[in-house]
Amino acid sequence: MKTIIAPVDFSAITSEVIRAACSLAKATRSRLVLLHVVQIPIVIEPYGIANEAMVEALSGSEKFAARQLQQLAKHCSRRVKTVKTIQYTGQAVPVIIAKQMELKAQFIVIGSHGHGAVYDALIGSVAQGVLRRARCPVLVVPGKRDATGDQARRR
């Protein structure tokens, strides 16, 4: 059975990613794997947060993500026969690529926030990192744009 991985971050673009991933999975009779990576915060000493606070924050993020993934899987199971959820804690791009290779996924469906060149240069773009390293086709779902083609702002 073919496999499609849809990394999600629960941002505004997640619903569009899910819609595209479900459509592709249904059309190709593939199983859908919803993947969320809880990002480990970058801590610069001596101004970083205390270890206890970081562990507590990560634990809260992991619990939240697990609930969100289950809701998304329930929504997807109405359209796709086989839906699986996977959650990891780490850096998004290496985890996404590792799961794609491990599961031998035929496609990755990922969202692009379209923050801009400065943001991407400073912070990095997960979608760009996946595009550069993926060993399968990647479907990039663009963020909402306004009439001029600029990233639409949420109000």
C-alpha positions, -999 to 999 in steps of 0.1 A, spaced: 0 0 0 12 35 -9 19 59 20 15 97 21 30 117 50 14 150 60 35 169 85 13 193 104 20 221 128 -16 230 138 -12 265 123 -38 282 101 -25 263 71 -31 228 86 -67 225 74 -55 231 38 -27 206 42 -52 180 55 -76 187 27 -48 182 1 -34 151 18 -68 135 21 -76 142 -15 -43 127 -27 -46 97 -4 -82 90 -16 -72 94 -53 -42 71 -49 -58 47 -25 -29 54 0 -27 53 37 -23 87 53 3 93 80 -2 126 100 31 136 115 37 163 141 71 172 154 72 190 188 101 214 183 127 216 211 133 252 220 168 266 214 182 277 247 211 301 249 227 301 283 227 319 307 194 335 296 177 302 288 147 289 307 153 265 336 154 228 328 123 221 349 103 248 330 115 234 296 105 199 305 71 211 317 66 231 285 76 202 263 52 179 282 24 203 277 32 207 240 33 169 235 -1 164 252 -17 192 232 -2 177 200 -15 142 208 -51 156 212 -49 176 180 -35 147 160 -63 125 171 -89 151 161 -73 155 127 -72 117 122 -108 114 131 -117 141 105 -95 124 79 -109 89 85 -142 101 70 -125 103 36 -94 80 38 -96 43 47 -63 42 67 -51 70 88 -22 68 113 -7 95 136 29 98 146 44 123 170 80 130 177 100 156 197 130 170 179 139 191 148 112 190 121 132 185 89 154 156 100 124 138 116 102 143 85 129 129 62 137 100 85 100 90 87 96 93 49 125 70 44 115 46 71 79 43 59 90 44 22 64 71 17 56 80 -20 46 116 -12 50 143 14 22 169 16 35 200 36 23 235 41 43 267 35 36 297 56 54 321 32 70 342 60 95 358 36 132 357 29 144 374 60 124 351 83 135 320 64 171 332 65 170 337 102 147 309 114 146 286 84 117 271 65 107 235 72 91 233 38 123 244 21 144 220 42 120 191 33 121 201 -4 159 200 -4 163 167 13 132 146 4 136 115 -17 101 115 -29 77 141 -45 67 169 -22 34 187 -26 37 222 -10 4 238 0 9 275 -1 -4 299 26 -33 321 18 -25 350 -4 -43 383 -10 -51 398 -44 -16 412 -48 0 378 -42 13 388 -7 8 366 23 -27 374 36 -27 385 72 -50 369 97 -72 394 115 
